Amino acid sequence: MANHLHQRFPVGAVVKLAKPCMGNPAGSLAFVYENYRLGASRQGISLLFANGKYDGFGPECVALFGLTLVRIESTLQDYQFSNVGQLDIDRQRKVFAPAFA
């Protein structure tokens, strides 16, 4: 799973939580806004939740919270993460609204 995390959850993916996380109940949606590397070979994904919270998830966290792919939001597949300040501005501008519709 670790080496294929970015293939399973590319930028633009909308995922569902099986367990509560960061103030979000089980069944909540999150948006993959970034794929990143953890060291030389481990992959991670960055998630934005509808409540505005965000965090990075490595393979263990993906498994722990039971993330499953709901869909790919094609309008957001080209999102370019630059920093968390811009992420929050984009969230306030409702750039990510299609992911949570």
C-alpha positions as CSV (number, residue, x, y, z in Angstrom):
1,M,0.0,0.0,0.0
2,A,2.8,2.5,0.9
3,N,4.4,2.6,-2.5
4,H,1.0,3.0,-4.3
5,L,-0.6,5.6,-2.0
6,H,-0.3,8.4,-4.6
7,Q,-1.9,6.2,-7.2
8,R,-4.8,5.3,-4.9
9,F,-5.3,8.8,-3.6
10,P,-4.1,11.4,-6.2
11,V,-4.5,15.1,-5.8
12,G,-8.2,15.8,-6.5
13,A,-9.4,12.6,-4.7
14,V,-12.3,12.8,-2.3
15,V,-12.1,10.3,0.5
16,K,-14.3,9.1,3.3
17,L,-13.3,8.4,6.9
18,A,-14.3,5.2,8.5
19,K,-13.3,6.6,12.0
20,P,-13.6,10.0,13.6
21,C,-10.6,12.3,12.9
22,M,-9.7,15.9,13.8
23,G,-13.3,16.8,14.9
24,N,-14.9,15.0,11.9
25,P,-17.2,12.1,12.5
26,A,-16.9,8.8,10.8
27,G,-18.3,9.1,7.3
28,S,-17.0,12.6,6.7
29,L,-15.3,13.5,3.5
30,A,-11.8,14.9,3.0
31,F,-10.0,16.3,-0.1
32,V,-6.5,15.2,-1.1
33,Y,-4.7,18.5,-1.9
34,E,-1.1,17.2,-1.9
35,N,0.9,14.1,-2.5
36,Y,4.3,14.1,-0.7
37,R,7.3,11.9,0.1
38,L,8.3,10.7,3.6
39,G,12.0,10.0,3.2
40,A,13.3,8.2,0.1
41,S,10.5,5.8,-0.5
42,R,7.4,6.3,1.7
43,Q,4.5,8.3,0.4
44,G,2.0,10.6,2.2
45,I,-1.1,12.5,1.3
46,S,-2.4,15.8,2.7
47,L,-6.1,16.0,3.5
48,L,-8.4,19.0,3.9
49,F,-11.6,18.4,5.9
50,A,-14.8,20.3,5.5
51,N,-14.3,21.8,9.0
52,G,-11.1,23.5,7.7
53,K,-8.7,21.3,9.5
54,Y,-5.9,19.6,7.5
55,D,-3.0,17.2,8.1
56,G,-0.7,14.8,6.4
57,F,-1.4,11.1,6.4
58,G,1.2,8.3,5.8
59,P,0.2,4.8,5.0
60,E,-0.4,3.8,8.7
61,C,-2.8,6.7,9.2
62,V,-4.6,5.9,6.0
63,A,-5.2,2.4,7.3
64,L,-5.9,3.5,10.9
65,F,-8.7,5.9,9.8
66,G,-10.0,3.6,7.1
67,L,-9.8,6.0,4.2
68,T,-11.6,5.0,1.1
69,L,-11.8,6.7,-2.3
70,V,-15.2,8.2,-3.0
71,R,-14.4,9.9,-6.3
72,I,-11.9,12.0,-8.2
73,E,-13.1,15.6,-8.4
74,S,-11.8,16.5,-11.9
75,T,-12.2,20.2,-11.3
76,L,-9.6,20.1,-8.5
77,Q,-7.1,17.6,-10.0
78,D,-4.7,20.4,-11.0
79,Y,-4.7,22.1,-7.5
80,Q,-1.1,23.2,-6.7
81,F,-0.4,23.3,-3.0
82,S,2.1,26.1,-2.1
83,N,1.6,26.7,1.6
84,V,-1.0,26.4,4.4
85,G,-1.7,30.1,4.3
86,Q,-2.8,29.9,0.7
87,L,-4.7,26.7,1.4
88,D,-6.8,28.5,4.0
89,I,-7.3,31.5,1.6
90,D,-8.5,29.0,-1.1
91,R,-10.7,27.3,1.4
92,Q,-12.3,30.6,2.4
93,R,-12.8,31.4,-1.3
94,K,-14.7,28.1,-1.5
95,V,-12.2,26.7,-4.1
96,F,-12.8,23.2,-2.5
97,A,-16.6,23.4,-2.4
98,P,-17.0,20.8,-5.3
99,A,-15.1,18.2,-3.2
100,F,-17.6,18.5,-0.3
101,A,-20.8,18.8,-2.4
